Amino acid sequence: MHSVRKVTEDLYWVGGNDRRLALFENIHPIPRGVSYNSYLLLDEKTVLFDTVDWSVCRQLLENVTFLLNGRPLDYVVVNHMEPDHGASLEEILLRYPNVKIISSEKAILFMRQFGFTIDGKTEQVKEGDTFAFGKHEVTFIAAPMVHWPEVLVTYDKTNGVLFSADAFGAFGALGGQLFNDEMNFDRDWLDEARRYYTNIVGKYGPQVQALLKKAAGLDIKMICPLHGPVWRTDLGYFLDKYDKWSRYEPEEKGVLIVYGSMYGNTESAANALAAMLVEKGIKNVAVYDVSNTHVSYLISETFRYSHVVLASVTYNLGIYPPMHNYLMDMKALNMQNRTFAIIENGSWACKSGTLMRDFLENQLKKMTVLDEKVTLNSSLKEENISDLEALADSIVESVQAKQ
């Protein structure tokens, strides 16, 4: 049975939702599922903007069949060829054998790499090219490495719709609401939009900045991403988030405390520091166990907060492995422009603090590490409280200096 939503005149959402998938890209937990967005334009020519993951292909086909109502499908515009959007393309080709594919040179190469039979069915476009489907005329904008090298975004000059590929997306299945103004975005979607951006696109901040500069020259009325809600109001709010995230600027002034603790002793120090910070006036504090929190959430929170405390036990004369994995993800995603503080613990040969500082200063970019450091020998004791207070004061001073 079809399930469609009208986006604006002549344009319909024809995607689907997957609430069964546990891991996006087989990495990132998605407890609320994910939407795969596809859009159908009914003009003199009929145009499908991207397809969907194979898991919701049946829903796509039912939606398209219903709206076409016997008309042929003339074109498929492929902005992004990653399989969560391109997997259903060949099924569309089988159902509509006369359809033409409009896409970039590299995306067409990827189609062949994935084994799709597309000979004689493609029309290659590049940035600046235009295409008219009747009263709707679109132009194509290159968005390489946002977050694959073949990506295009498509701008409909007639109605101001930007088909933004994976930009401006979010984790989470759509629960009937399609548009940002049909939901409480800050409460229900912002965290998942941030986690989506930071883990999927976050490495490519300069490329996102380049796309934002191109978008600034367009009269955009609506943003149609490939995951999550469609934006038709308050576009500046979400554009500002993308600007901050892609410049690696903190979204909020506050302190993220991430601890790695084997038996609870380092955790006790992290909790004590959190309480001190709140008592000293820094109420925007979050505390996470690195062993019990998927790293995608930690990365998202790292993009969010201005200051990060790393509290780690020493393990085999090194950094606690889950903490090291977290640091490696920061490096992989090009994390920068944060202020760090360190708590180290070890029953003998305590090395984690020195190693974490070395990683932050030499493996990451534009990181500041506060000089104050707390060193624990097995557990937090009364003799450590003054050092913990000094660390808390240093963090408070740094946070307030940046306000």
Residue, then its C-alpha position, 0 to 999 in steps of 0.5 A: m500500500h502506498s504512503v506518500r506526502k505532498v512536499t509542494e506543488d508537483l513534488y511528492w515524498v515517496g521514500g520509506n522508513d526502516r525501523r528494523l535496522a540496528l546499525f546504520e552502515n553496520i556501525h552506528p546504532i539507530p534505535r529510532g530507525v532511519s528514513y530513506n527519502s526519495y522524491l517524485l516530480l510530476d511535471e511534463k516529464t516525471v522525475l524521481f530524485d534518488t532511490v532508496d535502500w533495498s530494505v524499503c524498495r517495495q514501499l518506493l515502488e508502490n509509492v511511485t506506481f500510485l502517483l504515476n497512475g499509468r504515466p511513464l517514469d521519464y528520468v531518475v536524478v541520482n545525486h548520491m550513489e551510496p547503496d542506502h540510496g542507490a540500491s533500488l536503482e536497478e529495480i526502477l530500471l527493470r520496472y521502467p525500461n525507458v527511463k533515463i538516468i541523470s547523474s555525474e560522471k563518477a556516479i555513473l562509474f559507481m553504478r557500473q562498479f555495483g554491477f548495474t546495467i545502464d548502457g544507453k540509459t545515462e545522461q551525464v551532467k556536471e556543475g552548472d548544467t541545467f535541465a528542464f522537465g517542463k515548467h521546472e528547471v533544475t541546475f546541478i551543483a557539485a558537492p564532492m566529499v559530502h560525503w562521497p566524491e560523486v555527490l551532486v545536489t540539485y536545485d529547482k529554480t522554479n520552486g526553490v527546492l534544494f535536493s541536498a543528498d546526504a547533507f542536512g540529514a538525520f538519523g531516525a524514522l519519520g513518524g508521519q511528520l515529514f516537515n521540520d515544522e510538524m515536529n519538535f526538532d530541538r527535543d526530538w531530532l537535533d541530537e540525531a541530526r548532530r550525530y548523523y552529521t558528525n559521524i557520517v559527514g564530519k570529516y569533510g568540514p571544508q567540503v561542507q563549507a564549500l557547499l554552504k558558500k554555493a548554497a548562499g547564492l541560491d534562493i532556497k525555499m525548501i531543503c529535501p535531504l535523503h534522510g530525516p525531515v524536510w526543511r521548509t521553515d527556519l532554514g537559517y537555524f539548521l544552516d547555522k548548525y551546519d556552519k558551526w559543525s563544519r568549522y569544528e566550532p563548539e555548538e555550546k559552552g560546556v564540559l563533556i567528561v568521558y571516563g574509562s574506568m575498570y573498577g570504578n575508581t576513575e569513574s569516582a574522580a570523574n563524578a567528583l569533578a562534575a559535581m565541582l564544576v556544577e558547584k562552581g557555576i558550570k551547569n552544562v556538564a555531561v558525563y559518559d562512560v567510554s566503555n558503555t557508550h557507543v563512540s558515535y554518541l561520544i563524537s556527537e557530544t564532542f562536536r557539541y561541547s567546547h571543553v572535554v575532560l578525558a579521565s583514563v586508567t592506564y592499561n598495559l602501559g598505554i591508554y585504556p583501549p576504549m578511550h584510545n578508540y575514541l581518540m582515534d575516531m576524533k582523528a578520523l573525523n578531523m576533530q579540532n578546536r577544543t580545550f581538553a583537561i586530563i585525569e590519569n590513573g594507574s596502580w603502577a607506571c601511570k602513563s595514560g595522561t602523558l600519552m593522551r596529551d601527546f595524542l591530542e597535541n600531535q595527532l589532532k589539530k588545533m587542540t588546547v590541553l590545560d596544564e593542570k592534570v590530576t594523577l591518581n594512584s589506584s583511587l581518588k583520595e583526600e590528598n587528590i582533592s586539591d588537585l581536582e579543585a585546581l583542575a576544576d578552577s582551570i576548566v571554569e576559567s577557560v570556559q568563562a574566558k571563551q564566553 
